Amino acid sequence: MSAASPDTLSNADIAREIQSLQKRAFERYEDAALRAEADPARAEVIYAQAERDTAPWIARATALNDERVARYQRRAKRWRTAALVIGVVGAVCVVWMMSRAG
């Protein structure tokens, strides 16, 4: 797991780190489930410890995902702006061509 700021990571690095964090969390909860099954009297304590153990991983994955979503939103905004500019320029060209033909 990288300690780098989410905004300094590439999209591929973000995806890999999120996947790694998810895998670790699922493995931890799977281990907790097996331990709780073996010792039902301590199940609540075992699951609480698993939650405490995975909390930093979940927080990191959330921060990484928030950065990924923000990037996609910025990209979508740029594409919308580009489409709008192309549409306006195209319309101006059509009007100009029509005015010259007449």
VENWOGI-V221374 format. One record per residue. N is the residue number from 0. SS is DSSP state (hx for helix, st for strand, lp for the rest). Layout:
n = (N N)
ss = (SS SS)
This chain:
n = (0 1 2 3 4 5 6 7 8 9 10 11 12 13 14 15 16 17 18 19 20 21 22 23 24 25 26 27 28 29 30 31 32 33 34 35 36 37 38 39 40 41 42 43 44 45 46 47 48 49 50 51 52 53 54 55 56 57 58 59 60 61 62 63 64 65 66 67 68 69 70 71 72 73 74 75 76 77 78 79 80 81 82 83 84 85 86 87 88 89 90 91 92 93 94 95 96 97 98 99 100 101)
ss = (lp lp lp lp lp hx hx hx lp lp hx hx hx hx hx hx hx hx hx hx hx hx hx hx hx hx hx hx hx hx hx hx hx hx hx hx hx hx lp hx hx hx hx hx hx hx hx hx hx hx hx hx hx hx hx hx hx hx hx hx hx hx hx hx hx hx hx hx hx hx hx hx hx hx hx hx hx hx hx hx hx hx hx hx hx hx hx hx hx hx hx hx hx hx hx hx hx hx hx hx hx lp)
